[in-house]
Amino acid sequence: CTVLSKSEHRTCACCKSRMPESTKEISKIKRGFSVRSFGTGTHVKLPGPAPDKPNVYDFKTTYDQMYNDLLRKDKELYTQNGILHMLDRNKRIKPRPERFQNCKDVFDLILTCEERVYDQVVEDLNSREQETCQPVHVINVDIQDNHEEATLGAFLICELCQCIQHTEDMENEIDELLQEFEEKSGRTFLHTVCFY
């Protein structure tokens, strides 16, 4: 989950358990947004030597600890697949990954990159006790976790965020804006409104 923030809207995007390629690409092209990342899974999962053998860490594990663990396990593999580079960058941003369900910050817009993550975010928000009745828009656009899709998805998400920033009335304009983005991108967006 990545948080893109500008002065007018507090925005967050989520992934299941690790920083996806799309988050990395959003960070590169953030265009004035500050970027924050979250996971929604119970653990942080990073690719391992095989698809069925991921590296699994607790959210309390620091990026530095993950980096040193993978360096010890197979420096060549994790250098080649870019995981060590990603962790090196992450540890300069914050000490460890954060889980969305443990975050009590308030956002205006939450972007997810996978439908089951969208469902987890909506379920978590709906289970919280409403205090302010402030709306939060949750939007999903499915992005495959590979470099090419991540780059395209990151540009799309950044463009969407920029368009939302320029709306006069986000509450009344967002559905029409999403319809335009669906037609333009050929992707389907899920959208719901939850309340804090």
N, C-alpha and C positions, 0 to 999 in steps of 0.2 A: 504494500500500500504506500503510495507516495503522496505527500501533501504538497500541493502547489498553492502558494499564498501570495496574494497581492493585497493592497490596503483595503479594497472594497469587499472582496470575498475570500473566505477561508476555505480552502479546497484540499481534499484528501483523495488519494487513489490507493487501492488495496490489491495485494496478491495473497495467495494462500499461505505460504510459509517462508518464502525467501524473496529477495529482491529479484524480480524478473528482468530479462533483457530490456523490456519496455521501460522499466524504471531507470535503468542505466542510460537509455537513450533520452528519456525525458530530462534527465539531469544535464545532459550535454546541450540540449536545445531549449533550456527552460525559459529563455526570453523574458527575464524580469520576474519570474516566479521563484519563490524560495521553495526548495524541495525537501520533503520529509517522507520517510518510508515506514510502512507498517506491514506486518503479516497478519493473517487471520487464522492460521493453522495452530495446532497445539505445540508444534515444534518447528524449528528452522530446518529445512531440508535443502541441501546443496548436492549437485550431481556427484555421483561416485564413479567407480571404475566401470559400472554397468547400470543400465536403467533400473534394475531391481535391487541395486545396492547403493542407495543414496547415503550421504553423510548426514546424520541427524544430530541436531544440537538443541539444547534447552534455550529458551529466550534469554536466560541469565548469562549465557556464554558470550564473552566479548568477541568482537571481530578479530582482535589480536590473537585470542586463544584459538579461534577457528583457523586463522591464517597459519599459525605455528603447527597445528595439528595436521593440516593438509600438506604443509611443507615437509613434515616428517614422513607422512604416508607415501606421497609420490609427487615430488616437486615438478618433474617433467610433465606429467598428466595435467596437474592443476594450473601449471603455467600455460600450457598449450590451449586448454579450454577456457582460459580467461578468468577462472574463479579466484586465483590468487590476486590478480590485478583488481578485480571487483572488491575483494575484501580489504585490500590495501587502501583503496579509495574510500570505502565505507568507514574504516577505522579513523580516518582523518575528519570525517563528518560527525560521528557520534560513537560512543564506546561499544554499543551493542544494538541488536535489532529490537524493535518494539512491537508489541502485539496490540492490534486495534482494540480488542475487547477490554484491554486494561487502560486505554486512553480515555480520559474524561474531558479532553478539549472539545470545544464546540466548533463545528464546521458548517458552512453554507452549502457546500457541494462535495460529494464523495464520489470518486470515479473508481470503478473496479474493472479489471481486465479479464475476468473469467466469471461465468454465470454462477458457479457454485460459491465463489467468493462474494458475489453480489447478494446471494441468498443468505450467507453467513452475516454479512454486514447489516442487512435489513432485519434479520432475526435478532441480532444483538441490540440494534437501536430500538426495536419494538418491545424488547424485554426490559429496557431501562425505565425507571420511573420518570414520567414527564414532569419537568420542573418549570420550564419557561414557555413551553408550546412553540418554541422557535422552530421553523421548518428547516429541514436539511434535504436537499435533493440528492438521491443516489442514482447514479447512471452507470450502466455496464456497456462496455464495448469489448467483445471477445478479441483478444490478441494472443496469437500463439507465441510461446516462449522461445523464439529463435531470433537471430540477429536481424534478418530481413523484415519479418513481420513486426518486430519490436520497433525498428526504426520508423516504419510506416505508421504504426499505431501511435508512437510517441508524437510524431508530427500532427497526427489527427487530434490527439488529446490536447496538445498545446494550442492548436488552432481553435478547438472548441472552447477551451478556457479563455482564450483571448476574446472570442466572440461574446461569451457570457459576461466578461468584464465590461464590454461596451454596450450591454443592454441597458435600457432605461428602467425596465421593470422585469427582473429575472423571473419572478413568479408567473407572470402572464405571457412572457415571450419564450420560455425555455422549450415548450412542446413544439412550437413552430420551428425553432432553431434546430432541435434534434431531428425533425422531419427533413429539413434541408440537408443536414449532415448525412442522414441515411441515404437520401437520393444521390448525393454527391459521392459518397464513399462506397456505396453498395453493401454497407454493413448494417446490421440491425442493432439498435440501441434499446436496452431495457431502462425504464425510468420509473421511480416511485418517490413519494415524499414521505419522510418520517418526521417525528417531532421530538425535540429535547424537552 
